Amino acid sequence: MVAVILAEKPSVAGDLARVLGASSKKDSHYEGNGLLITWAVGHLLELKSPEAYDKKYKTWKMDTLPIIPEQFKTKARGSRNEAAQLRAIVSLFKRDDVDELVNACDAAREGELIFRRIQEHSKVKVKVSRMWMRSMTDSALQSAWDDRKPDAEYEPLGDAARSRAEADWLIGMNGSRAATLRLRSRGQKGSISLGRVQTPTLAMLVDKELEVLSHIPSPFWELDAELSQDDAMWNAKWRRSSKQGEMPVSHIIEQTELDSLKAELTVGELDVVMSQKERIERSPMNFDLTTLQKVANQLWNMSAKETGGHAQQLYERFKVTTYPRTESKHLPEDSVSEIKDIIGKLESQSAWAEHAKRILKDGLQHEKRNFNDAKVSDHHAIIPTGKVPPSELEGRTRLVYDLIVGRFLASFHPNALWEDEKRKATLGAGELFADANILKTGGWRKVVPKSAKMPSGWGIIKPKGKANVDTYKVEEGVTKPKSRFKDAGILSRMENAGRDVEDDEFKDALKGKGLGTPATRAETIEKLITKGLAQRLKNGSLRATPDGIRLIDVVRHIPVEWITSPGLTGEMESRLSEVEKGDAKSSDYMEEIISKVGELVDRFSNFKKEDLFKNEDSVGSCKNCGSAIEELDQRYSCSSENCDVVYWKRSMGRYFDRPTMKRLLAEGSIPELHGFVRRADSETYSTGISIGEKGEVNFQEKPAKELNGGNSEELCECAICNSGSIFADDENFGCSNPDCILLQGRKMMGRRKLSNEEVIILIKEGKTPVFSDFISKRGNPFSACLFLEKKSRSKREVLAVSFEFAQEELPEYKVDPTPLLDDGKGKSVIETKTHFQVQQDGVKEYEIARTVKDRQISREECISLVEKNQVGPLEEFISAKGKPFTATLYLDGRKNIKFKFAPRKRKSKKK
């Protein structure tokens, strides 16, 4: 008899075939040694969409929600090749000589789900077993085959996998439909997405962004002094003894306090106390995936997705590290000898030989901590396999490999021992503080070095004594907003259910209550970016976009608390983990999800947009009429029916939060408002903003001379206002006259950078020559010229740089002076050489080209198009590839010509 082994990917199937002796390669599988080894390509089956259960769900309506299938059904997904592979797998499963099916998909929830869906789809009922592969080395694959276990032992894992997929479907399908139907604004394209993990993750980014946007810069001073005692000299920074609110301890706010401190410094000597203390720096644990992603992000600004991809390559392709998608930092207690073997193999790699020899000589340190069965779930920590990396393992993938190996060897080294020295000189209500340290015992820091902090001239001083004040300086600054999350920061919050946790014991208590799993967190971040709810900025930090902020703000005001709460969602994830361990029933978990979905739909169905913010205080008074400015869904509006003053929450790529709006209305202007993001390069910038007498908003560009901090070059006189000069730096250009109607322009347009000479042509001529090397957002080259276009900005006429595309050369025809159409009500259609022109009372409204896709449009066809808004179907159009086609022409809302094609006939299936 024969066993069928199903791997998750073709490459894994190939490795299994080589190790287990299935040497005959077929189109869809390997065969030999009593085995059929085949592969999926990720998920080959997916849950059916709502309309598959009932046609009424095809149209999105609130009264058809919630959608709760009695029993979930699957369908084939993907391309023809994937469908063909699914048929091939099922065919192998159904062979008469098959008496065992073996699940060799990834050893995790998703791998379990991939296999179980295919098995259920095949309806084959024979013995089923499970291979659990912790690494991809030959010995590990052989062991996984030899030690395979009955499928029943993994039933709870399968239940959790199925529950996770069905819960995500219920929340995603119902939540996204409800949000789209009730929240999508006029003209907004696409659906609005809600999800079990992505929405609370977005909420954390939103809270951070609102904190950044609402920050009000405040001035402060910092005081540094150079002190000395005998031959020792050191720089010290003043800090107050106790913290006052959120103010950093080094900030001096009051002029009187600064004057007092400066007066004390002139005395010449201060009392100074020196203390020394040894500090143990514990050797680190091995990596789980999330910690690996965080460290790589901190070191090299790698996104979580990129790090995960490198780790998967190291495991699957190069076979130099173990399974990456783990949440454990520990190792099985029975793997001590195996770990020693791996360290012995690392001794042959020159980069690690010294450290491996040291461990083998001195023995493994921290065995009790590192080897702990209670803290190993499905997979142990990510560690090297000992295999020598091939030469093609390089670049950033090599960086991740070195990170894993370094952490592995460091974990078995002794703790490092530092000696810290602190010097405190009493001054006013605080002290002048300085510190230094030296490494006394290297321990694990021999593997992962860290420089000691020992300033030049530090020297040796007495424990108590006097210090001379040689000199001091005062630096002035303004406070900045707290930093946005980078991948490392948001991963930590996801891991700890929204909490900022540093203590390892508290982290252990929260384990299993985070958002998502190590395998899915990077995907969640990228999904938010793809959907336009979050954005990765040029410096690698993440911000919630105005669309993302509005979504969370409205959902909280409806309110639907649980879907935006990391803590509550983390508790749901914890219950899913209990299902996976067999400590809870999947049916109970799904009942809870169904209840929450019902509550969500009910809240979305019954809220009124006009009531969402009715409990919020007014943000200020209208400058135009004095009435209260009230907050609504997408804007702040004057409460007076006779006043049309409106401030949109989304403006210039920035979200205008309540504190900022209150500040702007109260003060009338903000000279430098932060939080704006350039669309071209995702870089943040600040600009001035003010409110005029009639309530209009005016954005003030930086004076051209101040571009790039004043490092700009004067190019020419301004031909727009004739009183200013055009200045330019590497990125922007503008006029030095603040009253000039020329808006500050970007040099980078369509991924092409204007030279200073081209800027001069644009200013003097109002237009550049045609450039053929612009690149579109989709990466396609295009030709265009740049010109200065008149636009209205905050009720003010301005000139902005815009693209002008070359017009297609149309054939010319004879002109018949007789109007094609005259309805007697002022509407007429006349001919020009290239167009039919539709006029109202002699003024052109729009034009219709007389040639469309190489086909002449007749007078009769034009009249039909004008009167009925469509004509056709018409034949003999020629496509861009030179092929003839048939289509109906119609006019869209802007009177542009569009094509409408007949639906394709379905091919009848052969019997």
GIURDA-V784629 format. One line per field, one symbol per residue. ss: DSSP state (2 for helix, 1 for strand, 0 for the rest). burial: 1 if it has 16 or more other ideal C-beta (glycine too) atoms within 10 Angstrom, else 0. Layout:
BEGIN
ss=???
burial=???
END
This chain:
BEGIN
ss=01111110022222222222000110001111001111100000111002220022220002220000000001110002222222222222200001111111000022222222222222000011110000000222222222001122222222222222222222222222222222200000000000000222222222222222200000111111111110011111111100010010000100222222222220001111111111111000001022222222222200022222222222220000100000000010222222222222220000002222222222000022221022200000010100000000002222222222222222200001111111111110011111111111102222000000000000000001111111111111110000000022222222200000000222222200000000002222222222000111000001110222222222222200022202222222222222222000022222222222222222222200222000000001100000011110001111000000011101100110022222222220111111111000000111111110000011110002222222001111100000001111000111100000010011011001100222222222201000111110000011111111111110011111111100000000000000001100001111100011111100111111101100110022222222220111111111000001111111100000111100000000000
burial=00111111000111111011010000011110001111110011101001001000100000001110100001000000010011011101100001011111111111111111111011010001111111111001101110010010010111111111111111111111111111100000000111111111111111111101111010011111111110011111011100000000011100001100100010000101110000000011111111111111100001111111111111110111111111111110001000100110111000010011011000011100011100111111111111101000000010111011111111111101110010111011011111011010001111110000000001001000001010010000000010011111111111111110100000000111111111111101101110101111100011111111111111111101011111001101111111110001010011001101100110110010000110000011111100101110010111000010101011110111110111111000010011111100000100101110001110111111001000010010011100010111101111111001111110101101010001111110000100100100000000011111000010000010100000000000000000011000000111100111111000000001111110101000110011000011010010000000001011100000000000000000000
END
